[in-house]
């Protein structure tokens, strides 16, 4: 048989039978696919009633595909879990000490900056009011009116001497600066490293309560025992006006090292 000068049996699928599964029929129905099947199909009467309910044939999954699907839903193996835990442990052992150092170093810097702010406040108030002010220390505050005012205050508080009232009666000094509490894990030195009490006159030069000479030396030793290196912030006063700081791993000496800026 020929069509268009070609044999019909030379076309693909001519004369072949292909199986078709009919839903609800439960049997194989022969379907003869010819070249004209591109336009229509000839179905045996036995399958015609169920053709509209036919579903495409899906080949069953191979054994390898079933194994892959089961493997994908199985989660992590014990070796994989142990590897992840080991890697996390190594990373934490490296990161935690570094994090602790950064946090403690920032707290030391904050405490040192608060003391410098108190120093500058006492100096500027003395110049502005042309009156005596005192930067309270851990010791050496003195026994006069300004000194006794610091007795109940924390270190780095600032008091200003007030003039007498209209009747000539003495007025208690007023507090112009109250320092924030020291951060957790940060302390002030004690003994020879205690914070020094300083007074300022109208010229803004600092001196101790026992001397009128401009002070030069250690102002405060701010330290922490949570880290072992660079755990001291040393604050020094030069000629009663300038404050410098440096970081040391030991207690601050009374004289400023050359490394301080």
NORDA-V935166 format. One record per helix or strand. SS is the DSSP state (hx for helix, st for strand). FROM is the first residue (numbers start at 1). TO is the last residue. If there is no record, write none. Layout:
# NORDA-V935166
SS_FROM_TO ; SS_FROM_TO
This chain:
# NORDA-V935166
st_2_3 ; st_6_7 ; hx_8_10 ; st_16_21 ; st_28_33 ; hx_35_38 ; st_42_43 ; hx_45_48 ; hx_51_53 ; hx_63_72 ; hx_78_129 ; st_133_135 ; st_139_139 ; hx_145_152 ; st_158_160 ; st_174_177 ; st_187_188 ; hx_191_193 ; st_196_196 ; st_198_200 ; st_206_207 ; st_217_223 ; st_232_238 ; st_242_248
